[in-house]
């Protein structure tokens, strides 16, 4: 049976969707991807994945959006997919409309955080809710990465409750395991990242360089922390995509230089060795204030026995248990962020306790195998047969 996954950019396919796609391929399904072309497209194709390059803007633009719907509908109609599975806000709306036009029998939507949330303006909230409610009529199943979105959707009457299911988010607990780190490699990696030898405490964050991911607040917090922790170093892991609606890279660098802390901050750019980089950290933080589903970066950090400081927003507050696996702080508040980080920076025993509790929580609730099993169950209820005996390893680097 043939499945099409649709998302806005190939980076999303590479970083977020690939584990599920690999699993579905191993169960003897034909799985293809449709997204805007980028640097990851060639890499995915070289590994054997079928990627259809269709331009999908990450903003509302009538002419461009209509063109995307037309091209997606043509692709879906020509390939006669048994199920279309959509992701990311704009692509999810356009993809569902296209799938309906093309006559697809099964349409599934994974919400990586509903686009309306408690930090939206009233106008934004009403608009995005109305759009989501309308396209929910043509959606067979809506999968949520967190429980809070399900409760919100039911409370607001977004769709019939039998269309809503919890999928969750997960991490490869084998790959993200501190015991797999090689001390000599870690030492070399530290040098390669130009982390000063004097740095004895390291904080890190992961995410695209957009304003809403909150790295600017981390930089402000760092400046506040340095008088107390002069040997502190910060790693900002991630890059800026050309399609990002709110580019932030230049502004972030300017902020770092304005505060005079460039010797204490490293912008790593895009990295593939995330477990190893996380292995260098003492604390992980995600000061985001955007619409998160259940941030995988937090789960990966917890899997690596790191304490986490996260903001009090949907998804983050579900993953991090306050004063058990980390600390929760108000969003867009560098003072409160600095205070929480200072608590952990000054207490190694507390860092270890939170980190160990985080790893236990990941093993119990956020192993990606649990997500795969839920997804398989949802697909089977929609009439998509998965071969549980198959061990299809046709994809390179599977």
C-alpha positions in Angstrom: 0.0 0.0 0.0 1.2 3.5 -0.8 1.6 6.4 1.7 2.4 10.0 1.0 3.8 12.2 3.8 3.5 16.0 3.2 5.4 18.7 5.0 6.6 22.2 4.1 10.4 21.7 4.0 12.8 18.8 3.5 14.5 19.7 6.8 11.3 18.6 8.6 11.3 15.3 6.7 14.9 14.7 7.6 14.8 15.7 11.3 11.3 14.9 12.4 9.6 12.4 10.1 12.3 10.1 9.1 12.1 7.7 12.1 8.4 7.0 11.4 9.0 6.7 7.6 11.8 4.2 8.2 9.5 2.2 10.4 6.7 2.2 7.9 9.1 1.1 5.1 10.3 -1.7 7.3 6.7 -2.9 7.6 6.6 -3.3 3.8 4.6 -0.1 2.9 5.5 2.1 0.1 6.2 5.6 1.6 7.0 8.7 -0.3 7.5 12.4 0.7 6.3 15.7 -0.8 7.9 18.9 0.3 9.8 22.0 -0.9 13.2 21.2 -2.2 16.3 22.1 -0.2 19.7 20.9 0.8 18.3 17.8 2.5 16.4 16.6 -0.6 19.5 15.3 -2.4 20.7 13.6 0.7 17.3 11.8 1.2 17.2 10.7 -2.4 20.8 9.4 -2.2 19.7 7.2 0.7 16.9 5.8 -1.4 13.9 7.8 -0.3 11.4 9.0 -2.9 11.0 12.7 -2.5 8.7 14.8 -4.7 9.8 18.4 -4.8 6.7 20.6 -4.6 7.0 24.2 -3.4 5.1 24.8 -0.2 5.4 28.2 1.4 5.5 28.5 5.1 3.3 31.5 5.1 -0.2 32.4 3.8 0.2 33.6 0.2 -2.9 33.0 -2.0 -1.3 32.5 -5.4 1.5 30.3 -4.0 -0.8 28.3 -1.8 -3.3 27.6 -4.7 -0.3 26.5 -6.9 0.8 24.2 -4.1 -2.7 22.6 -3.8 -2.8 22.1 -7.6 0.6 20.5 -7.8 -0.1 18.3 -4.7 -3.5 17.2 -6.0 -1.9 16.3 -9.4 0.8 14.2 -7.6 -1.7 12.5 -5.4 -4.1 11.7 -8.3 -1.3 10.4 -10.5 0.2 8.1 -7.9 -3.1 6.9 -6.3 -1.9 6.9 -2.7 -3.9 4.8 -0.2 -3.3 7.3 2.5 -2.0 10.9 2.7 -0.4 12.0 6.0 0.2 15.7 6.5 2.4 17.7 8.8 3.3 21.3 9.8 0.6 24.0 9.8 0.4 25.5 6.3 1.4 22.2 4.5 -1.2 20.3 6.6 -4.0 22.6 5.4 -2.9 22.6 1.7 -2.2 18.9 1.7 -5.6 18.0 3.1 -7.4 20.1 0.5 -5.3 18.6 -2.3 -5.9 15.1 -1.0 -9.6 15.7 -0.9 -9.6 17.1 -4.4 -7.7 14.1 -5.6 -10.1 11.7 -4.0 -7.9 10.2 -1.4 -9.8 7.7 0.8 -7.7 8.3 4.0 -6.4 11.6 5.2 -4.4 11.8 8.4 -3.0 14.9 10.1 -0.3 15.0 12.8 -0.5 18.2 14.8 3.0 19.2 15.8 1.3 21.8 18.0 -2.0 23.4 17.0 -1.3 26.8 15.4 -3.6 28.5 17.8 -2.4 28.6 21.4 -2.3 30.6 24.6 0.4 33.0 23.3 -1.6 33.8 20.1 -3.3 37.2 19.7 -7.2 37.0 19.8 -7.3 37.6 16.0 -4.7 34.9 15.3 -6.4 32.5 17.6 -9.8 32.9 15.9 -8.3 32.7 12.4 -6.2 29.6 12.9 -9.0 27.9 14.9 -11.5 28.5 12.1 -9.1 27.2 9.4 -8.3 24.1 11.5 -12.0 23.5 12.1 -12.9 23.7 8.5 -10.2 21.3 7.3 -11.0 18.9 10.1 -14.2 18.1 8.2 -12.1 16.4 5.5 -9.7 14.8 7.9 -10.2 11.1 8.9 -7.8 11.2 11.9 -6.0 14.0 13.8 -3.0 12.8 15.8 -1.6 15.0 18.5 1.9 15.0 20.0 0.6 16.2 23.3 -2.4 15.7 25.5 -3.1 19.4 26.0 -4.0 19.9 22.4 -6.5 17.1 22.5 -8.1 18.6 25.6 -8.2 22.0 23.9 -9.6 20.6 20.6 -12.4 18.7 22.5 -13.3 21.8 24.7 -13.6 24.0 21.6 -15.4 21.5 19.4 -12.7 21.5 16.8 -13.9 18.1 15.5 -15.8 15.0 16.7 -13.8 13.5 19.5 -13.5 10.1 17.8 -11.2 11.8 15.2 -8.7 12.8 17.9 -5.9 10.5 19.1 -2.7 10.8 21.1 0.4 9.9 19.1 3.1 11.5 21.2 6.7 12.0 20.3 9.6 9.8 20.9 13.4 9.4 20.8 15.8 6.7 19.8 16.8 5.7 23.4 19.7 3.6 22.1 21.3 6.3 20.0 20.7 9.0 22.7 22.4 7.2 25.5 25.2 8.6 27.5 27.0 5.2 27.8 27.7 5.2 24.1 29.9 8.3 24.2 33.6 7.9 23.5 35.6 10.1 25.9 38.4 10.7 23.4 36.0 11.7 20.7 34.2 14.0 23.1 37.5 15.8 23.9 38.1 16.2 20.2 34.6 17.5 19.6 35.0 20.1 22.4 38.2 21.4 20.7 36.5 21.4 17.2 33.7 23.6 18.6 36.3 26.1 20.1 35.0 25.6 23.6 37.6 27.3 25.9 39.6 24.9 28.1 38.6 27.1 31.0 34.9 26.5 30.4 33.7 24.2 33.2 30.0 24.7 32.8 28.2 24.4 29.4 24.5 25.2 28.6 23.1 24.3 25.2 19.9 24.8 23.2 18.8 23.3 19.9 16.4 24.8 17.3 16.2 26.8 14.2 17.5 30.3 14.5 14.1 32.0 14.6 13.1 34.6 17.2 10.3 32.4 18.6 12.7 29.6 19.6 13.9 32.0 22.3 17.7 31.9 21.8 17.8 35.7 22.2 16.5 35.3 25.7 19.2 32.7 26.4 21.9 35.1 25.3 20.5 37.8 27.6 20.4 35.3 30.4 24.0 34.3 29.7 25.1 37.9 30.2 23.3 38.0 33.5 25.0 34.7 34.6 28.6 35.5 33.7 29.4 37.6 36.8 28.5 34.6 39.0 29.8 31.9 36.6 32.7 33.5 34.7 33.7 30.1 33.1 30.2 29.5 31.6 29.9 28.7 27.9 26.8 28.4 25.8 26.2 26.3 22.6 23.4 27.4 20.3 22.8 24.4 18.0 20.9 24.9 14.8 20.8 27.0 11.7 18.5 29.4 9.8 16.6 28.1 6.8 16.2 30.3 3.7 12.4 29.7 4.1 12.2 30.8 7.7 9.5 33.6 7.9 11.4 35.3 10.8 15.2 35.1 10.1 17.1 35.7 13.3 20.7 34.7 12.7 22.1 38.3 12.1 20.1 39.8 14.9 21.3 37.1 17.3 25.0 37.7 16.4 24.5 41.4 16.9 22.9 40.8 20.4 25.9 38.6 21.3 28.4 41.3 20.3 26.4 44.1 21.9 26.5 42.3 25.2 30.2 41.6 24.8 29.9 37.8 25.4 31.2 36.4 22.1 33.9 34.5 23.9 31.3 32.6 25.8 28.9 31.6 23.0 29.3 29.2 20.1 26.9 29.1 17.2 27.4 25.5 15.9 25.2 25.7 12.8 23.3 22.6 11.7 24.7 19.4 13.2 24.1 15.7 12.7 26.1 14.6 15.8 23.4 15.7 18.3 24.0 12.9 20.9 27.7 13.7 21.0 27.1 17.5 21.4 24.5 16.9 24.1 27.1 14.8 25.8 29.2 18.0 26.3 26.5 19.8 28.1 25.7 20.2 31.8 22.2 21.7 31.2 19.8 21.9 28.3 17.4 24.7 27.8 14.6 25.5 25.3 13.4 29.0 25.9 10.8 28.8 23.1 7.6 30.8 23.0 6.2 29.4 19.8 3.5 26.7 19.1 5.3 23.5 20.2 3.9 20.1 20.0 6.2 18.0 22.1 9.8 19.2 21.4 12.0 16.4 20.4 15.1 18.4 21.4 13.9 18.2 25.0 13.3 14.5 24.8 16.7 13.9 23.3 18.3 16.0 26.1 16.4 14.1 28.8 17.5 10.8 27.1 21.1 11.9 27.6 20.5 12.4 31.3 20.5 16.2 31.1 18.4 18.5 33.4 16.2 20.7 31.3 15.0 24.3 31.8 12.0 24.9 29.6 9.3 27.5 29.2 5.7 27.2 30.6 4.1 26.6 27.2 2.2 23.7 25.7 4.4 20.7 25.0 7.3 21.8 27.1 5.4 21.7 30.4 4.2 18.2 29.4 7.6 16.8 28.8 9.5 18.4 31.7 8.3 17.7 35.2 9.0 20.8 37.3 11.5 20.2 40.1 11.8 16.5 39.1 13.4 16.4 35.6 14.1 20.1 35.3 12.6 23.6 35.9 9.8 25.4 34.1 10.0 29.2 33.7 7.8 31.9 32.2 8.4 32.5 28.4 10.0 35.6 27.1 11.7 36.4 30.5 15.5 36.3 30.5 15.6 37.2 34.3 13.6 34.1 35.3 15.5 32.0 32.8 18.8 33.1 34.3 17.5 32.4 37.8 16.5 28.9 37.0 19.8 28.2 35.2 21.7 29.6 38.1 20.0 27.1 40.5 21.3 24.2 38.4 24.7 25.7 37.6 25.4 26.0 41.3 24.2 22.5 42.2 25.8 19.5 40.5 23.9 17.0 42.7 20.6 18.5 41.6 21.7 18.4 38.0 22.4 14.7 38.2 19.2 14.0 40.1 17.1 15.8 37.5 19.1 14.2 34.6 18.7 10.7 35.9 14.9 11.2 36.5 14.6 12.6 32.9 16.2 9.5 31.4 13.8 7.3 33.4 10.9 9.3 32.2 12.0 8.9 28.6 12.4 5.1 28.9 8.9 4.8 30.4 6.9 7.2 28.2 8.9 8.6 25.2 10.7 5.7 23.6 10.1 6.1 19.8 9.0 2.5 19.6 5.9 3.4 21.6 5.1 6.1 18.9 5.6 3.5 16.1 3.2 1.1 17.7 0.5 3.7 18.1 0.9 4.9 14.5 0.7 1.3 13.2 -2.5 0.7 15.2 -4.1 3.9 13.8 -3.1 3.0 10.3 -4.5 -0.5 10.6 -7.8 0.8 11.9 -8.0 2.9 8.7 -7.5 -0.3 6.6 -3.7 0.1 6.0 -2.1 -3.3 6.4 1.4 -3.4 7.9 3.5 -6.5 7.5 4.7 -7.1 11.1 7.0 -9.9 9.9 8.8 -7.8 7.4 12.4 -6.7 7.8 12.7 -4.5 4.7 16.1 -2.9 5.0 16.3 -1.4 1.5 17.0 2.1 2.6 20.7 2.9 3.0 21.8 3.6 6.6 18.6 2.1 7.9 
